[in-house]
Amino acid sequence: MKNAPRKPMVLAIIAIFVLISPIYAESASNLEKYLDCSSEKKIDIAFVFDTTNSMGGEISELRATANKFATDLEASNIDYQLGLVEFRDFPETCDGFSCGSPGDYAYSVKGNGTLTSEIDTFGSWLKELKAGGGGSPGPEAVLAALRHAGSDLSWRIDAEKAIIVLTDAGAHPDGSCCNAEGDTLEGTIFELVDIGARAYIIGPEDASLKNIAENTGGQFYEIRSGLSLKPLLEEITKSLGCSFRTDVEASCENNQLDVSVQLIGKETIPYISGQTEAWMYLDQAGSISRVNLSYDQEGEAYLASVPDVCGPVELTVYGSVGERGAVHTVLIECQSCVSGLETEEQEKSNKPPKVISLVPDQESPNEYGAEIEWTAEARDPDGDQILYKFFLNDVEVTKWETQNNWTWMAPEAGSYRIEVQIRDGKHAQESGMDDRKTSRFEISGTYRPPTDDSLVTDETKSSTTSLEKLAFSPDGRILAMACGNGTINLMDVASGTLIRTLEGRTDPENFNDYVVNIAFSPDGKTLASVFGEGMIKLWNIADGNLTLTHILEGHTYTLTDGVFSPDGKTLASGSWGDPIRLWDVASGDLMRTFNNEGSVVSIAFSHDGQTLALNDWLGERIELQDVATGDPICTLKGDYDNIRLAFSLDDETIAGGDMEGQVRLWDVASGDLIRTLEGHTDTVMGVAFSPDGQTLASGSLDSTVILWDVATGELIRKLEGHTDEVNDIAFNPNGQTLASGGRDGSIRIWRVE
């Protein structure tokens, strides 16, 4: 745990007085014309969000406005990436005061520190936010959250950096034991200065929050009852979209540092008292001081001269134009801090190293059982050898060594804190360190190493309940998923985003009214959803509004299946006790019924539309019937406890899976059993032929999917990844991917070509 800021810091303000002429005639309102609002900007933006109990409304509003915020960024020609850190407080009691509630956490870095340009990914992080905890009314762990936003997020080196803070509480004061990791106001400001980040803070009237915004070139917005985030985010977007830069010239002679700064938009921005300013932070081996620059009218630049500067110096230069800010970092080498001194004196002037970053390999999965490599980057001003030591949850896991990476395998899901300490052996005591950095990492799920037999390319958590049935649209762009709670989700296949949710049950409390099948019509204009309690709903997909066009009712027994004919004009439905019914899709009218008896578990049309296969469970037979007359054609030979049936592309073969985990193939012409495929260990819930007819897929309650060679019956590969029963499978019409859904609530897309 971090007990102190990682650098000694002197936040001294050095005033440099230069003669300034009276205020120029240029008005503040005219500053806009100097700003660059057309060039593309590359900006990384992190939200640091207070999720204590009182922030529920703000969480909901941010979720609702996230898409609009991203759209506005794009419209402002901003190449953006978004990150998210939530915070509450440390679950500790300090001098009788409860910092946070039991079970609270000070901060949580979402996505393990990644930044994303995918608004759906960012939206999924927002969905994880829940208001709660926070302990006694008062300050929260703002400083720790900001510091970790600065150190733990994977900021792009060449991007501007902005942090948007939303909180209704201030920060714990320096020295408070509620700052359990030793954070201070100055140390937090330094962390943000170190990466060149500007803080836009929406919060209460609080001196520390204002101080952070002011010293990082950001803005402070007072939060108050009834305040909407939308206009504030629009204002921040506008501020980011119309920008300027700080052009810096720096030189160092005879240990005097001279700095000249111009604020440049479309052209040089003139000085206006109270509206434009420039300042910088001067970092000499960890000793930090703020220097205010003063405007020189003759040179049209902000100037500063700082004496007694030596060695490598890092300048973080800020500019402010109205409510907009800019930042630029410059490295400059001044004369050595030692000259002609003895070795002992040289060692005294030697500067300690500092940690630049501590990050996991971005390709590492955040699942327990997977190897995750952590790498620390550090810099020593004098080029001394650096030693590294890694810690896991405050427990030492390596000795002091020159290797700057460490490979770790999490034993279980949870939140872990990784820390690296460094030293060069010339400053800290033998057991001490010169600098440290920590990072928090979230582990969830079980790692399943990819093999030739497991080719998962995408996984989307689609439902909090099980997924029962799947269907691709004919063009392969939409995947319909029937959920165990009676709803139907439509997913955009290319992006994995949810398009629409269709409510299924008429009675939400009737859990027997589950979806037994969903199907797209061959022309892609209609979606059918078949419900166990005897209702079939037809939805118009073509109009883009997913309008409910017909409700088909008439079965008196539980429905078991419903499928479209190949021409899309007819829908056949089967049940546990009623004859099969044929419905006119255009009108919703019942056309006729078959003469079958018994309980139909599944039905399937041949591709030529002339034959209907039905699995009569109680009659213990799989029967082929003539669609035109309803007369039986033949009965297939063999066992009959098959759950689902499918015709091959040439209509010469029928496949069915049974309760013993076997898949059977029959010859349609003779009704003879061709072969039995063995590989599953539990009931086969779904079978599907690939569009080219060469591959058969089967999904089972044993949580696996198997691909079979139709010609030989050989097992091609077994697809593993679901953590519970697989309920259905479906080939994409392009033949390149296969979808599987199951009781674990996930939809998996497999590459099968």
N, C-alpha and C positions, 0 to 999 in steps of 0.2 A: 504494500500500500504506500502511496506517495505521501510522505510526511512533510514535505517542504517544496516550495517552488524549485524548479530544476536549475535556476541560475540566481546568483546574487543580483539584486537589481536596485539601482539608484534612480528613482524617477524624479530626477532634478530637472527643473525647467531653467534652461540657460537663456536669458534674454539677450538678444543681439540688437543693439540700437543703431538704426540707420535713419538718416533724415528722410522723412516722407512728406511729400507735398500735400496740400489740402485735398479733400475728396474730389475725385474726378466727376465730371458732369454726367458720365455714363450712369444710367440708372440700373437698379438691380433687375428690373423687369426685362431690360434689353440683353441680359446675359444669355438668355436662351438662344439668341441668334448665333452665338459663338460656339455652341455645343455641336458635336458630331452625332447626328441622329440617323445617319444612313449606313455607315460602315458596319460590317459584321463584328460582333463582340463575342468573345469566348468567356463565359462566366460560369463558375461553379457556385451553386447556391445551396446552403444547408439551413434547414429549419431546426431550431432548437426550441422544443415545445414543452411547456409545463403541463403535465397530465394529472395534477392533483385533483381532488374531488370537485373543486369549484370551477374547473375548466371544461366541463362537459359540453357546454354550448359552443365554445370556441373550437373544440375538436370537431364537432359536427359541421361547423361552418367551413373549417379548413378542408374537410373532405369534399364538401359541396362545391368549393371554389377552386379546387386543385386543377381541374381540367381547364377552367377559364384562365388561371394563372399561367399554365403552360402555353395555351394558345396566344396569350398576350406576349409572352416572351418570344415566341416564334415570329409574331407580327412585328416585334421590335428588332428583328434581325439578330437575335441572340442565340448563339450556339451554347445551349445550357446543359448542365447536369445537376441533378437534385439529390440531396442527402437528407437524412432525418436523424435527430437525436432527441429522445424524450427524457425528461427528468422529473424527479419528485424531491426526495431528501434522504439523507442517511438514516437508517432505522436505529438511531441512538438517542440516549437521554443525556442532555448536557446541562449541568448545574440545575437539575430539577425540571428542565425544559425539554419537552419531547421534540426532537428534530423532525423525525419522520415516524410514520406508523410502523408497527411490527410487520415485517415482511416487505417493507418498502425497498426501493433501490434509489440510489442517487442519480443514476443516468443509465441509459441504454442506447447504444449506437445501432441503428437499424441496418439491415443488409450487411452486417459485419464490416461496416465502414465503406462500402462501395457507394459510388455516386452513379446515378442512372439518368439517361435521357428518355427512358420509357415511362410515360406517365402512368401506365397501368401498373408497372412495378412499384412506382412511388405511391400510387393509390393503394396497393396491397399493404404497404408499410403503414399508411394512414389508418387502414381498417384495423390494424393491430392495436391502435391507441385506445385506451379505456381510462376514463377518469376514476381516480380512487386514491386513497391514502393521503399522505401529506402531513400527518401529525398536527401539532398545534398551529393555530393561525400565525402567520409571520413569514420570515424569510425561508427560501428554499435553496437547493443545491445548484444555484445558477452558475456559480464560478466553476465548479467541477464540470458541469455539462458543457460550458463554453470551452474550457481547456481541452476536454476530450474531443469536442468537435474539431478543434484546431489540430490535435495530434493524431486522432484515430481515423479520420476520414481520408479517403484516397484522392486528395486534391490533384488536379492536373497542374503540372509545373507551369505551363504557358497560359493558364487561364486566370482571369480576375476571380477574386474570392469574396463572396458575400454571405453573411450569416444573419438570418432573420429570427429574432428571438420573440417568443410570445409567452408572457407570464403575467400573473396578477400579484406576484410577490417579489420583493427585493432579494438581494444576496445577503448571506450571513456576513457579519462584519469580520474583519481580520482578527485572528486570534481566537475566534469562537471555536469550541470543540465540535460544533456542528459541521465545520469545514474539516471533515474527518481525514481528508487527504492533504491537509496543510495548504489549501489554496488561499491566495490573497488577491485582493483587487489588482494590485500592480502586477503580480505574476500572471494573472489572467489576461490583462492587457498586453503583456509581453508575448504571451503565447499567440495571440491574434496578430500582433505586430510581426512576430517571427515568420508567419506565413503570408503576411500582407493582406489580411482579411479585414473587411469593413463590416461593422455590426450595426444592423438596423433593429432597434429594440422597441417592441410594443409592450409597454409595461406600466406599472404604477409610478407615481411621483417618488423617485428614489435616486438619491445622489450617486450611488455606485453605478446604477444602470446608465444614468446620463453620462457619467464619467467614461464608461466603456465605449458608448456610442461616439462621444466627442473625440476621444483619443485615437479611435480607429478610423476616423473619417466617415462614419456612418451617420445615422439619424435616430432621434428618439421621438416616439409617439406615445402620448399618455393614454393608457387604457382606462376606460370608464364605462359605466353601465350603459347598455344600449349601443355601444360602439360596434360597427360592422367591420369585419376584416376586409371585405371586398374592396372598398375604396382605398384602404391603406395599401393593400397588395398592388392595386393599380398604380398608386403613386410611386411605390418602390420600383415597379416594373418600368415606369416612365423614367425614373431616376437612373436606372441601369441602362435603359435603351439609348438615352441621349447622354453622351459621355465626353470626357476630355482625358488628357494624359498629363503626367508630370515628366517633363524633359529635364534631366539632371546632368549637370557637369560638375565634376568633383576633382580636386587635385590636393596633394599633400606634400608640402615642402617645409624642411626644417621643423618637422613635427607640428606644423599648422595645417589644419584641414580647412579648405575653402570650398564652399558649395554654392552653386548657382542653379536656380530652378525656375522654369517657365511653365505656365499652365496653358496647354495647347488643345484647342478643339478643332474647328474648321480653320481657325487662325489663332494667333496669340490672344489670350483672354486678358483684358485690361484689369488693373487693380481697382476695386471698389471697397472702401472701408466697411467692415462688418459683413461683407458678402464674399470676399475672396481672401484666402490665406494659404500659407504653406508652413509645414513643420516637418521635423524628422526625428527618428530615434537613432541614436548612435550607439552601436554595440561594439565594445572593445572587450573581446574574450569573456563575455558574460556580464560585464558591467554596463548597464543601460542608462542612458540619459536622454531626455527629450530636449530638443533644440527648436525654438521658434525662429523661423526665418522672417526677415523684414524686407519690405519692398523697396527696391531702388528704382526711382522714376527714370533716371537717365539710361540705365541699362535694361529697363523693362523686365526685371527679373527679381526673384526673391533670393536674398543672399544671407549667408552665415559664415563666420570665421571662428573656428574653435581651436584654441592653443593646446599644446601638450598632448597631442594625439600620436600614438605610435603603434606599429605592428599592423596586422590585418584588421580592417574595420568594415563592418556591415552597416550600411545606411538604409533605413526604410523611410522613404520620403512620401509624405501625404500632401494632397492638395484639396482644397474645398472651394467649390463655386456654388453659392446659394445652398441648396439642400443636397447637392451632389458631391461625391468624393472620388478621389483617384489615389492610387498608391503605386510606388515603384521601388524596387530594391536594387541597390548598387553595392558591389564589393570593391574596396579600394585598399591598396597596400601603402601604408606609410612607412617611414623609416623604422628600423628595428628599435625595439624598446631598450636594447642593450648595445653598448659600443665601447670596446676596449676594456671591459670589465673581466674580472676573473670568472672561472667556471662556476664557482659558488654563486656569484652574483647573477650569472646567466640563468642558472637553475631557478633562482628566486623569481626571475622575470618570465619564466616559462609559463605558458597559458594552458589551462586544463582543456580537455576535449569536451564536445557536447554531442548529444544524440540528435540526429536530424529526423529520423523516422523509425518506426517499428510496425511492420505490416506483414500480414500473411500472404502466401502465394494466392493470387486471385483465382487460380484454377482449382484450388483445393476446395472440396465440398465441405459444407458445414454440417457434417454428419458424424456421429460417433462411430469409431472403427476405421475412420479414414485418416491417412497421414497428412498432416498440415505442416508446411514449412514456414517458419517465421524468420524474417531477415531484418536486422538492425543496420541502419546506416548512421555513421558518426563521422565527425570531423575534428581534427586536432590542429590548432593554428600553427603549431611548430613542427608538424609532420611526425610527431612521436608515435610509436607503436601503441595501438589501442587494444585493451583487453576487454572481453565481454563476459557477462554472467547473466543467465536467464532464470526467471522465477515464474512459478505457476501458483496463483492464489497465495502469494507470499512465501511459498516454499521453494528453496533453492533447488534447481534441477540440473544446473551445469556448474562447473568450476570456472575460475578465471582462465580464459583461453582466447587465442587470437581469432578463432572462428566466430563469424558474426551471424551465423544462422543456427537454428535449432528446429529439429523435426519432432512433432508431437502427435500423439494419437489420443483423442478424448475417449475416456472409458464409458461415458454415458451422456445423455442430453443434459443441458443446463447452461449457465452463464459462467464463463471463466475469465480471469484476469491474468494477462501475460505482462511481464515486466522485464526490461533489460537494464542492467547497470553497466557502466563503463568506467575505465580508469586508464591512465597512462603511466602510473607508478611514480609520479613526481609531485603529487599534490596531496591526495587523501592519505590517511593512515593505511597501514598494511591491509586492514580488513575493511577499509572504507571504499567509497566510490566518488567519482567526479561529477557524474550526471546520470539521470535515469529517465525512462519513459515507460508508460503503461498503456495497455490497450485491452479493451473488453471484447470477448468473442462469444457469440451465441452458437450452441450446438443443438441440433434437433434432428430427429430421424436416425435411421440406421443406414450406414454406408453399404451399398452393394456394388462391388467393383465391376466395371463394364468388361464384358468379354465378347467374343464373337457371337455368343448365344443371347446376349442382352444388349439391344441396340436402341435404348430409349433416347429419343431426341428432344422430347418436350414433356413436361408434366405440369398440369394445372389443377389446383385444388378447386373442384367445381361445386362441391356441396358439403354441408355439414352432416348430411345423411348419406346413405349408400346410393350408388348409381346403378339403376336397374336395367335400362335399355339405351342403345345407341343407334343413331342413323345419320349417315352423311347425305347432304343434298346432292343431286345428280352432278352438279358442277364441282363438287368437292370443297366448296368455300365455307359451308356451314356444317357444324356438327350439333345435332340435337341430342340431348341427354335427359332421360327421364330419371328423376330422383325418388328416393324412398319416401320423401315427404309429400309426394303427389305433384310436385312442380316439374316443369320442363324448362331446361336451360338451353339457349341457343348460343353457341360459341363461334366466333370468327376463327377459322382454322389457321389462317396466316399469322395472326397476332396473338391468338390465345385469349382474346378479350371476350367478356360476356356481352352479347348483343341485347338479349331480352330474356325475361323469365315469364313463362306462361303459367298462370295458376290453374291447377288441375281439379282438385276436389271441389265439389259443390258444398260438401260438409267437411270442414277442416278437421273435425274430431273423428271422422270415420276413417280409421287407418286401414280398414279392409279395402278401401277404394284406392288401390294402388295402380300405377301405370303398368300394364302387361306388355304393351308394345308401342312403338312409335315408328312412323314410316313417312318418307317423302314420296309424293307421286313422281312418276318418271319424268314429267316435264318440269318438276321443281316448283310448281305453283301452289301445291297444297301439302300441308302437313297433317297427318292423322295421329291422334293420340287415343289409345284404347285403354279404358279403365275397367278394372275388375268388376265393379258393381253394375255393369251392363250398359255403359255409355261410351260412345265414340264421338270425339270432337274433330271437326275438319276446320283447319285454319288456312286462310288465304295468305300465302307467303309473297305472292307476286306484287301486291300493292304496297309492300314495305311497311304496312301497319299491323300485320299479323292479325287480321280480322277473323273472328269466329264466324264461319259461314253456315255450318250445319251441325246439329247434334243428332246422331243416329241412335235411336232407342228401339227396343223390341225384344231383346234377349231377356229371358226370365231367370237364367242361371248365370253364374259368374263367367264373365268373358275371359278367354285365355289368349286370343291372338287376333290380329287384324292386318291384312296385307293388301297392297294395290296390285291390280292386274298390270301386265307389261304395257298396255296402251294407256293406263292411267284413268280409264273411264269407269272402272268397277273396283269396289273394295269388298273383299271377302272377310267375314268375321266368324270365329268359332267360339264355343263355350263348353262348359262342363256337361250340359244336358240338352241344349237346344240344337236343332239342325243348323248347318252352316247357312249363313245368309249372304246374299250378294246385294250390294247397294249401288245405286247410281250416284257417282261422285258429284256430278253437276247439279242435280236436283236434291240429293239427300234422300231420295225415295228408295224403298225396298223394292228390288227387282224380282227376286224369287228366293226360295229356300231349297236346300238339298234334302235328300231323303235319308241322310245318314242317321245312325243312332249311336248312343254311347257318349263318351266324354272326349272331346277334341282338345288335345294339349297344344298342338301347333299345326299350322297350315302353310303351304308354299305353292306359289304359281310357277309353272314351267315358263321358260323365257319366250316360248311361242304363244303363251296364253291359253293353250288348249287343255292343259292338264292341271289339276289341283291335287296336291298331296296332303293327306291329313293323318295325324297320329291319333288313333282312337285308343285312349288309355285303358278304359274298362273293357272295350272289345278286344284288346290285346292284338291290334293289327295296325299296320301302316298301309293305307289304301290310296290308290290313285283313281281319281274320278274325272270323267269327261266334263269339262266346264259347260259346254253347250247343253248337255242333256242331264247332267248330274248323275249319270249312270256309272257304276264301278267299272274300272278298266282291269285292274289286277290288285292283288295283295302281295306286299313284299314279304320275303321269307326270312325268318330269324326271330331274335328277341325284339320286344316292342316297347321297352320302357324308355324310349327316346324322348328327349326334352324338346329339341329343336330340329327342324329339317331344312335342307337347302338343295336346290337343283344346281348341277354343274352348268357351265356356260353353254355346252352343246345339248343339254337336256338328256344326255344319255346316262347320267349317274345321279343318284340321290345320296346325300350324306346326312347322318344323324348321330347325335351323341347320347350316351345312356347314363344311368345312375351309377354304374360300376366304374365309370371313368374311361369307357371305351368309345371309339368312333367307328361307325360302320358305313361301308359304301355298298350300295345296291345298283344293279343293272336295271334301268327303267324298263327296257323292252321285255325282259324275262322275269323280273322280280327277284332274281337270284342275288344272294349275298356275294359280293366280289371279294372283299377282305375286311378284316377287323384291325383297327389301328390302336395300339396300346402304348400308353405313355403317361396318362393322367392317373391320379390316385383317388379322385373323388368325382362326383357328378359333373358331366359336361353340360354346361348351361347354354352354349352357343357354338354354332358352326357357320363358316362363311367361306365361299370360294373367292379366290382373287379374280379380278376382272379378266385376266388372260386365261383363267381356268386351270393353270398349272399348279397352283398352291391351294391347299385347304388349311384354314386356321380354326383352332378350337380353343375355347376358354372354359376354365373349370373352377369348381369350388376349392380346388387345391391351391388357388391363387396364382396359377401359371397360365400362359398361353403357349400353344404348340403350333408350329408351322409344319405341314406335311407335304411331301411330294405326291401329287395326285396319281401320276403314272405308275410309280413304284410302291407307294405306301410308306416310304421311308420318312423317318423323323428328320426334318431339316435343321430345326433349332427350337430350343425351349426358351421362351421369354419370361424372365423373372424380374419382379420389382414391386408388384402389388403386395401389400401387407395383410390382405384379407381376401375373401372369396372374389373371383372374377365372375360377374353376372352376365356380361355380354361383350361381343366384339363386332367390329365393322371395318371392312376395307374401304379406304378412300377410292373413289372411282378412278383416280389416276394410277392406282395400283402400286404406288410407291410407299404408302404408309398404311398402318393398321391402327385402329383405336381400340382400346380396351377400358372397361369401366367396372368398378366393383364396390364391394361393401366398405372399403376404406375411404370412399368418397372422392377418389382421384380418377382423373382421366389420363391415360398414358398414350402417347403417340409413338409408334414404333416404326423405324425404317426397315422395310422388308424387301425392297427391290434387290 
